[in-house]
Amino acid sequence: MAADKLLKFDTFGLIRIDRDQVTVSITAVTIAGKSINRTITEGVQEISEINTGEFASYSFGATLEPGNKSRIAIKEITAPASGASVEGLPQVRTVIEHALDFIRERLQPGDGYRN
């Protein structure tokens, strides 16, 4: 596969989804070599698709775009026993966006990002 066919991500991370909280660990490394890292855990409205004591985990890549928009690709690592797909739930998306906002807030001119 030619490199020009690959999606270009500038931020990566892991997501853990429990019944009542979502944890996002996020990392970005700028062209200037600056590393930005954070783990954010937020309580969420109960996610009924996940049983008590279970969790789901995902990896993700994101591209920060102008206007506080993002393109995000998510890959399942561990599914809940119910087999439900939970990565697209609004509660999960909200915590991912909070983590991406954290990265955006720390970007400096010349860091090598598009926005």
C-alpha positions in Angstrom: 0.0 0.0 0.0 1.4 3.4 -1.0 2.0 5.8 1.9 -0.3 8.4 0.2 -3.2 6.0 0.7 -2.8 5.9 4.5 -4.8 8.0 6.9 -2.6 10.6 8.6 -3.1 10.6 12.4 -1.4 13.1 14.7 -2.9 11.9 18.0 -3.2 8.3 19.5 -4.6 6.8 22.5 -6.4 4.0 24.5 -9.9 4.0 25.8 -11.3 2.0 28.7 -15.1 1.9 29.0 -16.6 0.8 32.3 -20.3 0.7 33.2 -20.1 4.2 34.8 -16.9 5.8 33.6 -14.7 6.3 30.5 -10.9 6.7 30.7 -9.0 8.1 27.7 -5.2 8.0 27.7 -4.0 10.3 24.9 -0.6 11.1 23.3 0.4 13.5 20.6 4.0 14.2 19.4 4.4 17.3 17.3 6.8 17.8 14.3 8.9 20.0 16.7 9.3 16.9 18.9 7.1 18.1 21.7 5.1 15.3 23.5 1.7 16.0 25.0 0.2 13.3 27.2 -2.8 13.0 29.5 -5.2 10.5 31.0 -8.7 11.7 31.5 -11.3 9.7 33.5 -14.9 11.0 33.6 -18.0 9.5 35.2 -20.8 9.0 32.6 -24.4 8.0 32.6 -24.6 4.3 33.1 -23.8 2.3 30.0 -26.2 -0.5 30.2 -24.4 -2.5 27.4 -21.6 -3.2 29.9 -22.3 -5.4 32.9 -21.0 -4.5 36.4 -17.4 -5.6 36.6 -16.9 -5.7 32.9 -15.1 -3.3 30.6 -14.3 -2.7 27.0 -11.1 -1.3 25.6 -10.2 0.3 22.3 -7.2 2.0 20.6 -7.7 5.1 18.5 -6.0 7.4 16.1 -7.3 11.0 15.6 -6.5 13.8 13.2 -7.0 17.3 14.6 -8.6 19.5 12.0 -9.3 23.2 11.8 -12.4 24.5 13.6 -12.1 22.1 16.5 -13.1 19.1 14.4 -11.5 15.7 14.4 -11.4 12.5 12.4 -11.2 9.5 14.7 -10.6 5.8 13.9 -11.3 3.3 16.7 -10.1 -0.3 16.9 -11.6 -2.7 19.4 -9.2 -4.5 21.8 -11.6 -6.0 24.3 -15.3 -6.2 23.8 -17.8 -6.4 26.6 -19.1 -9.9 27.2 -22.5 -8.8 25.9 -20.8 -8.3 22.5 -22.4 -4.8 22.2 -20.5 -2.1 20.3 -20.0 0.8 22.7 -17.3 2.9 21.0 -19.9 5.0 19.2 -21.9 5.9 22.3 -22.3 9.7 22.9 -20.8 9.3 26.4 -17.7 7.8 25.0 -17.4 10.4 22.1 -17.7 13.2 24.7 -14.7 12.0 26.7 -12.6 11.5 23.6 -13.4 15.1 22.5 -12.5 16.4 26.0 -9.1 14.6 25.6 -8.6 16.1 22.1 -9.5 19.5 23.4 -6.8 19.1 26.0 -4.2 18.5 23.2 -5.5 21.5 21.2 -5.2 23.8 24.2 -1.5 23.0 24.6 -0.5 23.4 20.9 1.8 26.2 20.2 2.5 28.0 16.8 5.1 26.0 15.0 4.2 22.6 16.6 3.5 21.2 13.2 -0.3 20.8 13.4 -2.6 21.9 10.7 -4.8 24.2 12.9 
